[in-house]
Amino acid sequence: MRSILALASLATLLGLAACATGTPAPAPMRVADTADRRHAEPCLRLGVPAIEGQAQYLGLLRPASQEYRLERADRPSDRVLCKFRQVNGGIPVQHYEYSVHLSAAGQVLLSSGRYSKEAAKLGSQPRLSVLDVMERAYADTAVPLKTNTPALTPPQLQFVQVTATQFRLIYQLVASHPQTGAIRLTYDADSGERISSQTLSSGAPEATAAPTAP
């Protein structure tokens, strides 16, 4: 009970301090569903300051809690592994992450990662809606999957790097049918252009007759 009251008092003091200085306290870092909640607390408590300590070197434009989300928190051995994914408006930036290794005693053993200013400066509102993407996916998979109503995974937004300084906002989803296979589709989130179509499986194999006894 005392620890809860102490935390509540600390939160109140931080809020009052923020009001006094006119600077709102930064929002807490998002935690992805892929992170083990049992180890998320030390990652947030120790990992976020580790990133903040490298803010000037990385070139962060905003507080670390707004530039990254905790994507992985687990304990594969005697240490806790924390992986933070760069995000822009909550949308992940592919291949840009920061890793922090913590000892069992709560010490930062190793930290390293990447950050892109170019991706952080981009707008995060796609011109193409989720429904538009799904309609395009139905049309683009009607022939290869031999159905007008394949099962679709929810379209996922992410930033992908095109050149050293250019990024693209895309939608990615998978269309599938149990008999004809599965296809991963990638669309430009602004123009709607289909960037790629990758066959993941070719569906259930055809049944063959059992050999008859001579």
Backbone as numpy.savetxt, mean C-alpha at the origin, in Angstrom:
# Nx Ny Nz CAx CAy CAz Cx Cy Cz
-5.08 1.25 35.04 -5.90 2.45 35.04 -5.04 3.71 35.04
-3.98 3.71 35.88 -3.09 4.87 35.94 -2.44 5.14 34.60
-2.00 4.03 33.91 -1.34 4.22 32.62 -2.30 4.81 31.60
-3.58 4.40 31.65 -4.58 4.94 30.73 -4.78 6.42 30.99
-4.89 6.79 32.29 -5.06 8.19 32.63 -3.85 9.02 32.22
-2.65 8.42 32.37 -1.43 9.12 32.00 -1.40 9.39 30.50
-1.79 8.38 29.71 -1.83 8.55 28.27 -2.85 9.61 27.87
-4.00 9.59 28.54 -5.03 10.58 28.24 -4.54 11.99 28.56
-3.83 12.13 29.70 -3.28 13.43 30.07 -2.25 13.90 29.06
-1.40 12.97 28.61 -0.38 13.32 27.62 -1.01 13.78 26.32
-2.05 13.06 25.89 -2.74 13.43 24.65 -3.35 14.82 24.79
-3.93 15.11 25.97 -4.52 16.42 26.20 -3.48 17.52 26.14
-2.32 17.27 26.79 -1.25 18.26 26.80 -0.73 18.51 25.39
-0.58 17.43 24.60 -0.11 17.59 23.23 -1.11 18.41 22.42
-2.39 18.14 22.64 -3.41 18.89 21.92 -3.39 20.35 22.30
-3.23 20.65 23.62 -3.17 22.02 24.08 -1.95 22.73 23.53
-0.81 22.00 23.48 0.41 22.59 22.96 0.25 22.93 21.49
-0.41 22.05 20.76 -0.62 22.31 19.33 -1.50 23.53 19.14
-2.55 23.66 19.97 -3.43 24.82 19.86 -2.69 26.11 20.21
-1.80 26.01 21.22 -1.07 27.19 21.66 -0.13 27.69 20.58
0.47 26.79 19.84 1.42 27.18 18.80 0.73 27.44 17.46
-0.55 27.07 17.37 -1.26 27.26 16.12 -0.98 26.20 15.09
-0.23 25.16 15.46 0.12 24.09 14.54 -0.62 22.82 14.93
-1.50 22.30 14.08 -2.23 21.07 14.44 -1.30 19.88 14.54
-1.59 19.00 15.49 -0.77 17.80 15.64 -0.94 16.91 14.41
0.15 16.31 13.89 0.01 15.46 12.71 -0.87 14.25 12.99
-1.61 13.83 11.97 -2.48 12.67 12.12 -1.64 11.43 12.36
-2.16 10.45 13.11 -1.39 9.22 13.33 -1.17 8.46 12.04
-0.09 7.70 11.99 0.23 6.94 10.79 -0.79 5.83 10.57
-1.13 5.61 9.31 -2.04 4.52 8.97 -1.32 3.18 9.12
-2.08 2.16 9.49 -1.54 0.80 9.62 -2.32 -0.10 8.66
-1.61 -0.74 7.73 -2.25 -1.60 6.75 -2.70 -2.91 7.39
-3.65 -3.56 6.75 -4.16 -4.84 7.27 -3.09 -5.93 7.24
-2.05 -5.72 6.42 -0.99 -6.73 6.30 -0.01 -6.70 7.48
-0.10 -5.68 8.32 0.81 -5.57 9.47 0.24 -6.32 10.68
1.08 -7.09 11.34 0.67 -7.82 12.54 0.47 -6.82 13.68
-0.76 -6.71 14.15 -1.08 -5.72 15.17 -0.33 -5.93 16.47
0.13 -7.15 16.73 0.86 -7.43 17.97 2.19 -6.70 18.00
2.77 -6.41 16.82 4.08 -5.76 16.76 4.01 -4.35 16.19
2.80 -3.86 15.93 2.66 -2.53 15.34 3.08 -1.42 16.31
2.79 -1.61 17.60 3.07 -0.55 18.58 4.55 -0.16 18.63
5.50 -1.11 18.78 6.90 -0.69 18.78 7.35 -0.11 17.44
6.74 -0.58 16.34 7.10 -0.02 15.03 6.70 1.45 14.94
5.52 1.77 15.45 5.06 3.15 15.41 5.82 4.01 16.42
6.09 3.45 17.59 6.74 4.22 18.65 8.21 4.49 18.35
8.90 3.51 17.75 10.34 3.65 17.50 10.68 3.83 16.02
9.87 3.22 15.15 10.17 3.29 13.72 9.91 4.64 13.12
8.80 5.27 13.50 8.47 6.59 12.95 9.53 7.63 13.32
9.99 7.71 14.58 11.08 8.65 14.89 12.37 8.33 14.12
12.60 7.04 13.82 13.80 6.68 13.04 13.72 7.28 11.64
12.52 7.28 11.06 12.35 7.90 9.74 12.49 9.41 9.85
11.88 9.99 10.90 11.96 11.43 11.10 13.41 11.88 11.25
14.24 11.01 11.85 15.65 11.35 12.01 16.39 11.44 10.69
15.82 10.82 9.65 16.42 10.88 8.32 15.63 11.79 7.38
14.74 12.60 7.95 13.85 13.43 7.14 14.60 14.36 6.19
15.66 14.98 6.69 16.42 15.91 5.85 17.16 15.16 4.74
17.73 14.02 5.09 18.45 13.22 4.09 17.49 12.69 3.02
16.32 12.21 3.45 15.34 11.69 2.51 14.66 12.79 1.71
14.57 13.97 2.31 13.89 15.07 1.65 12.40 15.07 1.85
11.94 14.61 3.03 10.51 14.54 3.30 9.87 15.92 3.19
8.73 15.97 2.53 7.99 17.22 2.38 7.00 17.43 3.52
6.62 16.34 4.18 5.64 16.37 5.27 6.12 15.45 6.39
5.45 15.47 7.56 5.83 14.54 8.63 5.76 13.10 8.16
6.60 12.26 8.73 6.68 10.86 8.31 5.34 10.15 8.41
4.51 10.52 9.40 3.22 9.87 9.57 2.28 10.12 8.40
2.54 11.18 7.62 1.74 11.49 6.44 2.36 10.97 5.15
3.64 10.63 5.20 4.36 10.20 4.00 4.46 8.68 3.88
4.25 7.97 4.98 4.37 6.51 4.97 3.18 5.89 5.71
2.94 4.62 5.44 2.02 3.83 6.25 2.75 2.57 6.67
2.40 2.04 7.83 3.02 0.80 8.31 2.39 -0.37 7.55
3.18 -1.03 6.73 2.66 -2.09 5.88 3.00 -3.48 6.41
4.08 -3.59 7.17 4.46 -4.89 7.72 5.07 -4.71 9.09
4.63 -5.53 10.03 5.19 -5.53 11.38 5.14 -6.97 11.87
6.29 -7.61 11.93 6.31 -8.98 12.44 7.64 -9.26 13.14
7.73 -10.45 13.70 8.92 -10.82 14.47 9.41 -12.17 13.97
10.19 -12.18 12.86 10.65 -13.44 12.29 11.67 -14.19 13.16
12.37 -13.46 14.04 13.37 -14.11 14.91 13.38 -13.38 16.25
14.54 -12.90 16.68 14.63 -12.20 17.95 14.52 -10.69 17.76
14.08 -10.26 16.58 13.94 -8.84 16.32 12.60 -8.56 15.65
12.18 -7.31 15.70 10.93 -6.89 15.06 11.27 -6.18 13.76
10.63 -6.61 12.68 10.85 -6.01 11.38 9.66 -5.10 11.05
9.96 -3.85 10.77 8.93 -2.87 10.41 9.17 -2.38 8.99
8.15 -2.45 8.16 8.26 -1.95 6.79 7.19 -0.89 6.56
7.65 0.28 6.14 6.76 1.41 5.91 6.71 1.69 4.40
5.52 1.79 3.85 5.33 2.08 2.43 5.05 3.57 2.23
5.76 4.20 1.28 5.45 5.59 0.98 4.05 5.69 0.39
3.30 6.69 0.81 1.95 6.91 0.30 1.79 8.39 -0.06
0.87 8.64 -0.94 0.50 10.00 -1.31 -1.02 10.07 -1.29
-1.58 10.76 -0.33 -3.02 10.79 -0.18 -3.59 9.43 0.14
-2.80 8.60 0.82 -3.24 7.25 1.17 -2.99 6.23 0.08
-2.50 6.66 -1.09 -2.25 5.75 -2.21 -0.79 5.31 -2.18
-0.50 4.00 -2.20 0.89 3.54 -2.11 1.72 3.87 -3.35
3.00 4.09 -3.12 3.97 4.32 -4.20 4.78 3.03 -4.35
4.64 2.38 -5.49 5.26 1.08 -5.71 6.79 1.14 -5.58
7.35 0.20 -4.82 8.80 0.01 -4.65 9.47 1.09 -3.77
8.70 2.00 -3.17 9.31 3.00 -2.30 8.88 2.71 -0.86
9.84 2.23 -0.08 9.55 1.85 1.30 10.73 2.15 2.20
10.48 2.07 3.50 11.52 2.30 4.51 11.41 1.17 5.53
12.55 0.51 5.81 12.58 -0.62 6.74 13.32 -0.25 8.01
12.79 -0.71 9.14 13.41 -0.49 10.44 13.45 -1.82 11.18
14.65 -2.20 11.67 14.82 -3.43 12.45 15.00 -3.05 13.92
14.19 -3.64 14.79 14.24 -3.35 16.22 14.69 -4.58 16.99
15.49 -4.36 18.02 15.90 -5.46 18.88 14.79 -5.79 19.85
14.93 -6.94 20.54 13.93 -7.33 21.53 13.86 -6.32 22.68
14.97 -5.60 22.90 15.01 -4.60 23.98 14.46 -3.25 23.53
14.05 -3.15 22.27 13.47 -1.90 21.79 14.48 -0.90 21.26
15.58 -1.38 20.72 16.59 -0.50 20.13 16.54 -0.61 18.61
16.79 0.51 17.94 16.85 0.50 16.47 18.20 -0.06 16.04
18.18 -1.21 15.38 19.41 -1.86 14.93 19.82 -1.40 13.55
18.83 -1.19 12.69 19.11 -0.85 11.30 17.90 -0.15 10.71
18.14 0.87 9.89 17.05 1.53 9.19 17.55 2.03 7.84
16.77 1.82 6.81 17.14 2.28 5.47 15.90 2.28 4.59
15.94 3.08 3.53 14.80 3.09 2.63 14.87 4.22 1.63
13.76 4.37 0.90 13.71 5.37 -0.17 12.45 6.23 -0.04
12.54 7.42 -0.65 11.43 8.36 -0.67 11.51 9.15 -1.96
10.37 9.41 -2.59 10.34 10.16 -3.83 9.59 11.47 -3.66
10.29 12.59 -3.85 9.63 13.89 -3.81 8.67 14.03 -4.98
9.07 13.47 -6.14 8.24 13.60 -7.33 6.87 12.96 -7.12
6.86 11.76 -6.53 5.59 11.08 -6.27 4.78 11.82 -5.22
5.45 12.41 -4.23 4.76 13.12 -3.15 4.08 14.39 -3.64
4.55 14.95 -4.74 3.99 16.21 -5.26 2.80 16.00 -6.18
2.55 14.76 -6.59 1.49 14.49 -7.56 0.11 14.56 -6.92
-0.89 14.84 -7.75 -2.27 14.79 -7.28 -2.68 13.34 -7.08
-3.52 13.10 -6.09 -3.91 11.72 -5.78 -5.38 11.43 -6.09
-6.02 12.31 -6.87 -7.42 12.12 -7.23 -7.51 11.65 -8.68
-7.88 10.39 -8.94 -7.95 9.90 -10.32 -9.13 10.50 -11.07
-8.96 10.69 -12.37 -10.07 11.18 -13.20 -11.06 10.04 -13.49
-10.55 8.84 -13.55 -11.37 7.67 -13.86 -11.95 7.10 -12.57
-13.25 6.82 -12.56 -13.88 6.26 -11.37 -13.71 4.75 -11.34
-13.96 4.17 -10.17 -13.87 2.72 -10.02 -14.86 2.01 -10.95
-16.07 2.57 -11.08 -17.07 1.95 -11.95 -16.62 1.98 -13.41
-15.98 3.08 -13.82 -15.46 3.17 -15.19 -14.43 2.07 -15.45
-13.55 1.86 -14.48 -12.51 0.84 -14.62 -13.14 -0.55 -14.72
-14.13 -0.81 -13.92 -14.77 -2.12 -13.94 -15.49 -2.37 -15.28
-16.11 -1.34 -15.83 -16.77 -1.48 -17.13 -15.75 -1.80 -18.21
-14.59 -1.13 -18.17 -13.54 -1.41 -19.14 -13.01 -2.83 -18.98
-12.89 -3.27 -17.72 -12.39 -4.63 -17.48 -13.37 -5.67 -18.02
-14.66 -5.45 -17.85 -15.66 -6.38 -18.40 -15.52 -6.47 -19.92
-15.36 -5.31 -20.57 -15.25 -5.28 -22.03 -13.95 -5.92 -22.51
-12.86 -5.68 -21.80 -11.55 -6.15 -22.25 -11.33 -7.65 -22.01
-12.13 -8.25 -21.15 -11.93 -9.68 -20.85 -13.05 -10.56 -21.39
-14.01 -9.97 -22.09 -15.13 -10.76 -22.61 -14.65 -11.84 -23.57
-13.70 -11.50 -24.45 -13.22 -12.47 -25.43 -12.25 -13.48 -24.82
-11.17 -13.02 -24.17 -10.22 -14.02 -23.63 -10.79 -14.93 -22.55
-11.73 -14.41 -21.74 -12.31 -15.24 -20.67 -13.64 -15.87 -21.09
-14.12 -15.52 -22.29 -15.35 -16.10 -22.85 -16.56 -15.91 -21.92
-16.63 -14.72 -21.31 -17.78 -14.40 -20.45 -17.90 -12.88 -20.36
-19.13 -12.40 -20.23 -19.37 -10.97 -20.07 -19.40 -10.54 -18.61
-19.38 -11.51 -17.72 -19.47 -11.19 -16.29 -18.42 -11.95 -15.48
-17.14 -11.66 -15.69 -16.11 -12.32 -14.88 -16.13 -11.76 -13.45
-15.56 -12.51 -12.54 -15.39 -12.00 -11.17 -14.26 -10.99 -11.18
-14.47 -9.85 -10.54 -13.47 -8.79 -10.49 -13.03 -8.52 -9.06
-11.73 -8.39 -8.85 -11.24 -7.94 -7.55 -11.43 -6.42 -7.49
-11.56 -5.82 -6.31 -11.70 -4.36 -6.22 -10.50 -3.66 -6.85
-10.71 -2.71 -7.76 -9.59 -1.98 -8.37 -8.76 -1.26 -7.31
-7.44 -1.43 -7.40 -6.53 -0.83 -6.43 -5.70 0.27 -7.10
-5.64 1.43 -6.43 -4.83 2.54 -6.93 -3.41 2.45 -6.40
-2.44 2.81 -7.25 -1.07 2.95 -6.79 -0.29 3.81 -7.78
0.79 4.41 -7.28 1.69 5.17 -8.14 2.81 4.24 -8.59
3.10 4.24 -9.88 4.21 3.45 -10.41 5.19 4.38 -11.12
6.46 4.03 -11.05 7.50 4.86 -11.64 7.66 4.52 -13.12
7.62 5.57 -13.95 7.76 5.41 -15.40 9.18 5.72 -15.85
9.74 6.83 -15.37 11.13 7.20 -15.63 11.76 7.58 -14.29
12.99 8.08 -14.33 13.68 8.43 -13.09 12.94 9.50 -12.30
12.19 10.36 -12.99 11.52 11.46 -12.30 10.02 11.50 -12.55
9.47 10.55 -13.28 8.05 10.56 -13.60 7.32 9.36 -13.01
6.12 9.63 -12.49 5.27 8.58 -11.92 3.90 8.64 -12.58
3.21 7.52 -12.49 1.90 7.39 -13.11 0.93 6.79 -12.10
-0.28 7.35 -12.04 -1.30 6.80 -11.15 -2.10 5.76 -11.93
-2.17 4.53 -11.40 -2.82 3.45 -12.12 -3.86 2.74 -11.26
-4.76 2.04 -11.94 -5.66 1.08 -11.31 -5.17 -0.31 -11.70
-5.25 -1.25 -10.77 -4.92 -2.63 -11.08 -5.98 -3.54 -10.46
-6.42 -4.53 -11.23 -7.41 -5.48 -10.75 -7.25 -6.80 -11.49
-7.92 -7.83 -11.00 -7.86 -9.15 -11.62 -9.28 -9.57 -12.00
-9.43 -9.99 -13.26 -10.69 -10.56 -13.74 -10.50 -12.06 -13.88
-11.49 -12.83 -13.43 -11.31 -14.28 -13.47 -12.62 -15.01 -13.70
-12.47 -16.24 -14.19 -13.60 -17.15 -14.37 -13.07 -18.55 -14.06
-13.80 -19.36 -13.30 -13.26 -20.67 -12.88 -12.91 -21.60 -14.03
-13.55 -21.43 -15.18 -13.29 -22.34 -16.29 -12.31 -21.78 -17.33
-12.21 -20.45 -17.41 -11.39 -19.88 -18.48 -10.15 -19.14 -18.01
-9.96 -18.97 -16.69 -8.70 -18.43 -16.19 -8.82 -17.07 -15.53
-7.66 -16.42 -15.35 -7.59 -15.12 -14.67 -6.61 -14.21 -15.40
-6.93 -12.92 -15.44 -6.12 -11.92 -16.12 -5.94 -10.72 -15.21
-4.70 -10.25 -15.05 -4.44 -9.02 -14.29 -4.41 -7.85 -15.28
-5.22 -6.84 -14.99 -5.35 -5.69 -15.87 -4.84 -4.44 -15.18
-4.15 -3.58 -15.94 -3.63 -2.32 -15.43 -4.09 -1.20 -16.33
-4.69 -0.16 -15.72 -5.22 0.98 -16.46 -4.64 2.28 -15.93
-4.44 3.25 -16.85 -4.08 4.59 -16.43 -5.29 5.20 -15.73
-5.08 5.70 -14.51 -6.20 6.19 -13.70 -6.76 7.52 -14.18
-6.06 8.17 -15.12 -6.54 9.44 -15.65 -7.13 9.29 -17.05
-6.38 8.67 -17.95 -6.83 8.54 -19.34 -7.72 7.32 -19.57
-7.59 6.30 -18.71 -8.32 5.06 -18.91 -7.64 4.10 -19.85
-6.47 4.48 -20.35 -5.73 3.60 -21.26 -5.38 2.28 -20.58
-5.57 1.17 -21.28 -5.15 -0.12 -20.74 -3.65 -0.24 -20.95
-2.91 -0.31 -19.86 -1.45 -0.35 -19.93 -0.95 -1.76 -20.16
-1.54 -2.72 -19.48 -1.08 -4.10 -19.63 -2.21 -5.07 -19.32
-2.05 -6.29 -19.83 -2.98 -7.38 -19.58 -2.16 -8.65 -19.45
-2.10 -9.20 -18.25 -1.24 -10.35 -17.96 -2.08 -11.57 -17.58
-1.90 -12.66 -18.32 -2.61 -13.89 -18.03 -1.98 -14.56 -16.81
-2.78 -14.80 -15.78 -2.30 -15.43 -14.56 -2.54 -16.93 -14.56
-3.65 -17.36 -15.16 -3.94 -18.79 -15.28 -4.87 -18.99 -16.46
-4.91 -20.21 -16.96 -5.71 -20.51 -18.14 -6.98 -21.28 -17.81
-7.33 -21.37 -16.53 -8.58 -22.00 -16.16 -8.44 -23.48 -15.87
-9.58 -24.11 -15.61 -9.59 -25.55 -15.26 -9.23 -26.39 -16.46
-8.42 -27.43 -16.29 -8.07 -28.29 -17.42 -9.28 -29.09 -17.89
-9.28 -29.39 -19.16 -10.40 -30.18 -19.71 -10.36 -31.60 -19.17
-11.53 -32.15 -18.92 -11.61 -33.52 -18.41 -11.26 -34.51 -19.51
-10.57 -35.54 -19.14 -10.20 -36.58 -20.11 -10.83 -37.90 -19.68
-11.19 -38.69 -20.64 -11.83 -39.96 -20.34 -10.83 -40.93 -19.76
-11.26 -41.69 -18.79 -10.38 -42.69 -18.17 -10.14 -43.82 -19.17
-8.92 -44.35 -19.21 -8.64 -45.45 -20.13 -9.51 -46.70 -19.78
-9.98 -47.33 -20.79 -10.81 -48.53 -20.58 -9.93 -49.78 -20.50
-10.37 -50.69 -19.70 -9.59 -51.93 -19.56 -9.64 -52.73 -20.86
-8.55 -53.34 -21.25 -8.54 -54.12 -22.50 -9.45 -55.33 -22.38
